[in-house]
Structure formats: C-alpha cells, structure tokens
Amino acid sequence: MRETAYKSMKDLPALHLLGGGTPMCAGCGGLEVVRLFHDILGENTVFVNAAGCMTLLATYPYTPFRGSWMYTSMASAPAGAQGIRDALDVLIAKGRLSPRDDLHVVVLTGDGAANGIGLSATSGAIERGLDFYYLCYDNEGYGNTGYQTSAATPHGAATATEHRPGGVPGEKKDLFAIWVAHGPAYAGTISGDEPVDLARKLETAKARKGPKLFIAFTPCPTGWHFEPKESVHLSRLAVKTGLWALREYVDGKVRHTRPPAPAGRRPPVEEYLRLQGRFAHLFQPRRNEAVLADLQHGVDAYWEHVV
C-alpha cells in the first residue's frame, strides 16, 4: 500500500507556475487538459470560468492564455457564456466583427458546479441551443475549498466531509448521460494522457454548432493524496481498469473510443485504488472486501453491458 504524505496544498514540494506567476498544484490533471484545449482551439477563445480550482490561473488583468478570460460565480457560468455569445453574434450581424475574428466560448468548471450548483443553468443553456463548449475538469470533489464530497465523488472514497469506514456510500453522478438526455451537438469524455483522442474529439466538436460537452478525468494530488509524479500513471490506470470510460455522443449515438481489455485481461480496479490515500481505509487496518467488490462489480457490469 502506498500513501503519500501530502495532505494539503501547503505540503506540496513544488508548484506549477503558469501566467503571471500564479501557483497551481504540481501534478494537476486539470491544468494539463486546459492547456491542450487552448492549444487546439487557438487564441480566438474566451474562457468563462466558474469559481473553482482554475480560478487560480488568472490574476486580473493577466491570464495565462492569449485569449480572453471572464470570472463568474459557480452557478452562473453558462449564463455568462450566453451573454458573450449573444454579444459576439450581434457584433457580427452589424458588421463590427469579422466572422474570422469570432471567438470560441468555453465554460470552464469543476465537477462541483457541473454536477450540482450550476446544473440548472447548464440545462437551460443546452435547451436554448447555445453554441458553446463546456469543459468540466472532474477531480471528483470540491478541490478548491479543501476537497469536500461532490456529486462526482466515487463510491468508497474518503473526503474532507466523509469519514465513515466505507467511504462515500453513494455513486458518482453520470454527467455524460445527463447531457446526452438533452440531445446536445456533442458530448465526450477525455483524459490528458490521451492527447490524440482528446484532439480528435475536439476537432469533431468544432465542426458542430450548439452545446458541446467535455468531461476531463483530472487526478488531484492534494485531494486524492498521491505523489504528483503519479498523475499520468493514474490517468492511464483509470482507463485500463475501465473505471474511466472514454466515450462520445455524436449524431445521436454513443460510442466508446478507448475500451479497456475484456474482463479477466484488464487490470483490477484495486491497482488504481492502492495508489491513492483517499482509498487507504479500504486496505488498512483491514481490507474492506465488500466495498472493493462493489467497485469491481460496477466496472465489470458497465463493460459487460457495453459489449
């Protein structure tokens, strides 16, 4: 069993610096995905940032990107995106902005706002057919305020607000399925360790007008309690064990882009869990066979249904 000593941001030995000297946690999976997203979309991009971990990226009037940045509260990022998109459309219609200078409007949010606090505003934006990208960096908890339980926290994990022996009793909310039920222009799940898959999905989405969802698997060293150098390895294990399904919804159909090996050949979920202190209670002082079995069964049942 490996459990890191890093229990909070102040314990990290190094910080990733980006734009204006703003500190970000070493090993942040979300930072990797945001950088790739911006590199592919280009400079004509405006990020509408719902309050969260990525709020640390920009210190007014500076941002780490050559595009634009706007802060909003956790609940109102889709509304902010609507205002920006409407303003751009008006400027283009009046000839005051060339279509080639149009901006990609990207809502940037954590899983707390995406699955809970901001879900109603998001649902409304999808129903209105708003032409925007919605990028959720999913670190499976409220990471910016001490890593409390969110609707995306997986079964069995420990958080700052969940200390019972078996961890969180509920199940992770399926945000992808909620979006698909709205019939968006595009929806996809991504991971920073799969840049080609990410780039292909983003290029596919760019060709479509309307609401476009991206949920990114983003390991969090401070909330998950693991060595920052293990971040990419954890991302790969999540995909290989089948815990994180890389999938997309396009043209009315869902397909899986990187399915794991069949049952019996893919690594057990335990290999992924053991690297994180948030699951340490499932192994020490004694193994919690019931919860471990639940987690493995959930993965096996999902892929059996898919195949």
C-alpha positions in Angstrom: 0.0 0.0 0.0 1.3 3.4 -1.0 0.0 6.5 0.8 1.5 9.9 0.2 2.3 12.4 3.0 0.8 15.2 1.0 -2.5 16.1 2.8 -3.0 19.7 1.5 -1.7 22.2 -1.0 0.9 23.6 1.5 2.6 20.2 1.7 3.4 20.0 -2.0 7.1 20.3 -2.6 6.7 22.2 -5.9 4.1 24.4 -7.7 3.4 24.5 -11.4 3.7 28.2 -12.4 1.6 29.5 -15.3 0.9 33.0 -16.4 1.7 35.9 -14.1 3.5 33.7 -11.6 0.2 32.2 -10.4 0.7 28.9 -8.5 -1.1 25.7 -9.4 -0.7 22.3 -7.7 2.1 20.1 -9.1 0.6 17.1 -10.9 -2.8 18.8 -11.5 -4.6 16.8 -14.2 -7.0 19.7 -15.0 -4.1 22.0 -15.9 -2.9 19.6 -18.5 -6.3 19.3 -20.1 -6.9 23.1 -20.1 -3.6 23.7 -21.8 -4.3 21.1 -24.5 -7.8 22.5 -25.0 -6.5 26.0 -25.6 -3.7 24.8 -27.9 -6.2 23.2 -30.2 -8.9 25.9 -30.1 -6.3 28.7 -30.5 -6.1 32.3 -29.5 -9.7 33.2 -30.5 -11.1 31.7 -27.4 -12.8 33.2 -24.3 -12.9 31.1 -21.1 -15.9 31.7 -18.8 -14.5 30.5 -15.6 -16.9 29.2 -12.9 -15.3 29.7 -9.5 -13.1 26.7 -8.6 -9.5 25.4 -8.8 -8.8 27.0 -12.2 -9.7 30.4 -10.7 -6.1 30.5 -9.6 -4.9 30.6 -13.2 -5.7 34.2 -13.9 -4.9 37.3 -11.8 -6.6 40.4 -13.2 -5.7 41.8 -15.7 -3.4 38.9 -16.6 -4.3 35.4 -17.9 -2.0 32.5 -18.9 -3.5 32.4 -22.4 -3.5 34.8 -25.4 -7.3 34.6 -25.5 -9.8 36.2 -23.1 -11.0 35.2 -19.6 -14.1 36.1 -17.5 -14.8 35.0 -14.0 -18.3 34.1 -12.8 -19.8 32.5 -9.7 -20.1 28.8 -9.6 -23.7 28.7 -10.7 -23.8 31.3 -13.5 -21.0 30.4 -16.0 -23.5 29.2 -18.7 -25.4 32.4 -18.3 -22.2 34.3 -18.7 -21.4 32.3 -21.8 -24.8 33.1 -23.2 -24.2 36.9 -22.8 -20.8 36.7 -24.5 -22.2 34.5 -27.4 -25.1 36.9 -27.9 -22.8 39.9 -27.9 -20.5 38.3 -30.5 -23.4 37.4 -32.7 -24.8 40.9 -32.6 -21.4 42.4 -33.5 -21.0 40.0 -36.4 -24.5 40.8 -37.7 -23.8 44.5 -37.6 -20.5 44.1 -39.4 -18.5 45.3 -36.5 -16.7 42.0 -36.1 -15.4 39.8 -38.8 -16.6 36.1 -38.7 -12.9 35.1 -38.8 -12.4 37.0 -35.6 -15.2 35.3 -33.9 -14.4 33.6 -30.5 -14.9 30.1 -29.2 -16.8 30.5 -26.0 -15.7 27.9 -23.4 -17.2 27.4 -20.0 -14.5 26.1 -17.6 -15.8 24.5 -14.5 -15.1 21.9 -11.8 -17.3 18.9 -11.1 -18.9 20.6 -8.2 -20.5 23.3 -10.3 -21.1 20.9 -13.3 -22.9 18.3 -11.3 -24.7 20.4 -8.8 -24.5 24.1 -8.2 -24.5 25.1 -11.9 -26.5 22.2 -13.4 -29.8 24.1 -13.8 -28.2 27.0 -15.7 -26.4 24.5 -17.8 -29.6 22.6 -18.6 -31.2 25.8 -19.7 -28.3 26.7 -21.9 -28.4 23.3 -23.6 -32.2 23.6 -24.2 -31.7 27.1 -25.8 -29.1 25.5 -28.2 -26.3 27.8 -27.0 -23.3 27.4 -29.2 -20.6 26.9 -26.6 -18.1 24.4 -25.2 -18.5 23.1 -21.7 -15.2 21.8 -20.2 -15.5 20.1 -16.8 -12.3 19.2 -15.1 -13.5 16.3 -13.0 -11.4 15.8 -9.9 -14.3 14.2 -8.1 -14.7 16.7 -5.3 -14.7 20.3 -4.3 -11.0 20.7 -4.7 -10.5 24.4 -4.2 -12.0 24.5 -0.7 -10.4 21.5 0.9 -11.8 18.6 -1.1 -15.3 18.1 0.2 -17.7 15.5 -1.3 -19.3 16.4 -4.6 -21.9 14.6 -6.7 -18.9 13.3 -8.7 -17.1 11.7 -5.8 -16.9 7.9 -6.4 -18.3 5.2 -4.2 -15.9 4.3 -1.3 -13.7 7.4 -1.4 -12.8 9.5 1.6 -13.1 13.3 1.5 -12.8 16.1 4.0 -16.5 15.7 4.8 -16.8 11.9 4.5 -15.0 9.8 7.2 -17.2 6.7 7.6 -15.3 3.4 7.4 -16.6 2.5 3.9 -16.1 6.0 2.4 -18.8 7.7 0.4 -21.9 5.4 0.3 -23.4 6.8 -2.9 -22.4 6.6 -6.5 -20.8 9.1 -8.9 -23.3 11.1 -10.9 -23.2 10.3 -14.6 -23.0 13.9 -16.0 -22.3 12.5 -19.5 -25.7 10.7 -19.5 -27.5 13.8 -18.2 -26.1 15.8 -21.1 -26.9 13.1 -23.7 -30.5 13.2 -22.4 -30.6 16.8 -23.6 -29.6 15.9 -27.1 -26.5 18.2 -27.4 -24.5 18.8 -30.5 -21.6 16.8 -29.0 -20.5 15.2 -25.7 -17.3 13.4 -24.9 -15.1 12.3 -22.0 -11.4 12.9 -22.3 -8.1 12.4 -20.4 -4.9 14.3 -20.6 -2.9 11.2 -21.1 -4.8 10.5 -24.3 -4.0 13.7 -26.3 -4.7 12.2 -29.7 -8.2 11.1 -28.5 -8.8 14.5 -27.0 -7.7 16.3 -30.2 -9.9 14.2 -32.4 -12.9 14.7 -30.2 -12.4 18.5 -30.1 -11.9 18.7 -33.8 -15.2 16.7 -34.2 -17.0 19.1 -31.9 -15.6 22.2 -33.7 -17.5 21.2 -36.8 -20.8 21.3 -35.0 -22.8 24.2 -33.8 -24.6 24.0 -30.4 -23.8 22.8 -26.9 -20.6 20.7 -26.7 -19.6 18.9 -23.5 -16.1 17.7 -22.5 -15.6 15.9 -19.1 -12.0 15.5 -18.4 -10.5 13.0 -16.0 -8.3 15.1 -13.7 -6.2 13.5 -11.0 -5.8 15.8 -7.9 -2.7 15.1 -5.8 -4.0 17.3 -2.9 -7.4 15.7 -2.7 -6.6 12.2 -3.7 -3.4 12.0 -1.7 -0.8 10.7 -4.1 2.6 11.7 -5.4 2.3 14.3 -8.1 4.6 12.3 -10.4 2.0 9.6 -10.5 -0.7 11.8 -12.1 -0.3 10.5 -15.7 0.0 6.9 -14.5 -3.2 7.2 -12.6 -5.0 8.6 -15.7 -3.8 5.6 -17.6 -4.8 3.1 -15.0 -8.3 4.6 -14.8 -8.8 3.9 -18.5 -7.1 0.5 -18.4 -9.1 -0.7 -15.4 -12.3 0.5 -17.0 -13.1 3.0 -14.3 -13.0 5.9 -16.7 -14.8 5.3 -19.9 -13.6 7.3 -22.9 -16.7 7.8 -24.9 -18.5 10.3 -27.1 -22.0 11.2 -28.2 -22.2 12.3 -31.8 -25.0 12.2 -34.4 -27.4 10.7 -31.8 -25.2 7.7 -30.9 -22.8 6.9 -28.1 -19.6 5.1 -28.8 -16.5 4.2 -26.8 -13.2 5.4 -28.2 -10.7 3.5 -26.0 -12.4 0.5 -24.5 -10.3 -1.5 -22.0 -9.3 -5.1 -22.4 -12.1 -7.7 -21.7 -12.8 -8.9 -18.2 -10.1 -11.2 -17.0 -7.4 -9.4 -19.0 -7.8 -5.9 -17.8 -6.1 -4.8 -14.5 -8.3 -5.0 -11.4 -9.6 -1.6 -10.0 -7.5 -2.3 -6.9 -4.3 -1.4 -8.8 -5.8 2.1 -9.3 -7.2 2.5 -5.8 -4.0 1.5 -3.9 -2.1 4.5 -5.2 -4.4 7.0 -3.5 -4.7 7.9 0.1 -8.4 8.6 -0.3 -8.9 4.9 -0.6 -6.4 3.8 2.1 -9.2 2.9 4.5 -10.3 0.1 2.1 -7.0 -1.6 2.7 -5.9 -0.7 6.3 -6.2 -1.7 9.0 -8.0 -4.5 7.2 -9.4 -5.0 3.7 -13.0 -3.9 3.1 -13.9 -6.7 0.8 -17.5 -5.6 0.4 -16.7 -2.1 -1.0 -13.8 -3.4 -3.1 -16.1 -6.0 -4.6 -18.8 -3.3 -5.2 -16.3 -1.2 -7.1 -15.0 -4.0 -9.2 -18.6 -5.3 -9.9 -19.7 -1.8 -11.0 -16.9 -1.7 -13.6 -17.4 -5.2 -14.9 -21.2 -4.7 -15.2 -20.8 -1.5 -17.1 -18.5 -3.0 -19.7 -20.5 -6.2 -20.0 -23.5 -4.0 -20.9 -21.5 -2.0 -23.4 -20.0 -5.0 -25.1 
